[in-house]
Structures are given as C-alpha cells and as structure tokens.
Amino acid sequence: MAMTTIKVPTELRDRLAARAKQDHITLAAAIAKALDEAEERQFWDAVRDENARMTEEERGEYLHDSTLLDDLDDPGDEAISSRGGW
C-alpha cells in the first residue's frame, strides 16, 4: 500500500487522534470512516431532495412498481424471523 504524508493543523491532527483513540482505530481508519459517513449523508440528502421534488403522481408510480415487490415473497424471510433473527 502506498503511503503519503499530509500537512494538517495540529488542532485537526489532535481531533483525529482523539477520535481514532475513542474508536480504537488508526488515524487513517478515522479519516476513512469520516469520509464514508460524509458520503453516506450526502447520498441520503440527495435521496431526500429527489423525493421532495417528486409529484404525487410520481410517488404513486413507485407504489405500483412490481419490481419493488420481488423480495417480498422470499421464503428465507419467514425462516429468519421465526428464529428471532429480525
């Protein structure tokens, strides 16, 4: 794995170090985790924005989209829930 050095203010390095210590991970993992979380927030913000722009007609089309129902008849779901897996 290639490594590099980045210059960050001491305060930021200290914040990263504190977070990494709290989560029992490396500085690199703390940075990766922060980026992953930021990207996930950005994704869900975009989903919320797109849903907010939808008309009632467009929302109704989702309710009748049979491709969204494909997984509802999965027999494995019953087996998992009967074992208390859900």
C-alpha positions in Angstrom: 0.0 0.0 0.0 1.4 3.4 -1.0 1.7 5.9 1.8 1.8 9.6 1.8 2.1 12.5 4.3 -0.4 15.3 4.5 0.0 18.5 6.4 -2.8 19.4 8.7 -3.1 21.9 11.5 -2.1 20.5 14.9 -5.7 21.0 16.2 -7.1 18.8 13.4 -4.5 16.2 14.0 -5.4 16.2 17.7 -9.1 15.9 16.9 -8.4 12.9 14.6 -6.1 11.3 17.1 -8.8 11.6 19.8 -11.5 10.1 17.6 -9.2 7.3 16.5 -8.4 6.5 20.1 -12.0 6.6 21.1 -12.9 4.2 18.3 -9.8 2.1 18.8 -8.7 2.6 15.1 -5.8 4.1 13.3 -5.7 7.7 12.1 -6.1 6.5 8.5 -9.2 4.5 9.5 -10.6 7.5 11.3 -10.2 9.6 8.2 -11.8 6.9 6.0 -14.7 6.5 8.5 -15.3 10.2 8.4 -15.3 10.3 4.6 -17.6 7.2 4.4 -20.1 8.9 6.8 -20.0 12.2 4.9 -20.6 10.3 1.6 -23.5 8.4 3.1 -25.0 11.6 4.5 -24.6 13.2 1.0 -26.3 10.2 -0.6 -29.3 10.3 1.7 -29.6 14.1 1.4 -29.8 13.7 -2.3 -32.5 10.9 -1.9 -34.5 13.3 0.4 -34.1 16.1 -2.1 -35.2 14.0 -5.0 -38.2 12.6 -3.0 -39.2 16.1 -2.1 -39.3 17.2 -5.7 -41.5 14.2 -6.7 -45.1 14.9 -7.6 -47.9 12.8 -6.1 -48.3 11.1 -9.4 -44.6 10.1 -9.4 -44.9 8.8 -5.9 -47.9 6.7 -6.9 -45.9 5.1 -9.7 -43.5 3.7 -7.1 -46.4 2.2 -5.2 -47.3 0.2 -8.3 -43.8 -0.7 -9.4 -43.8 -4.5 -9.3 -40.0 -4.7 -9.4 -40.0 -3.3 -5.8 -42.1 -6.3 -4.7 -39.7 -9.0 -5.9 -38.2 -9.6 -2.5 -41.4 -9.7 -0.5 -42.0 -13.4 -1.2 -38.6 -14.6 -0.1 -39.2 -17.8 1.9 -36.0 -17.2 3.8 -37.5 -14.1 5.4 -40.0 -16.3 7.3 -37.3 -18.7 8.5 -35.1 -15.9 9.7 -37.9 -14.1 11.6 -39.2 -17.3 13.1 -35.8 -17.9 14.6 -35.8 -14.3 16.1 -33.3 -13.1 13.6 -35.1 -9.9 12.8 
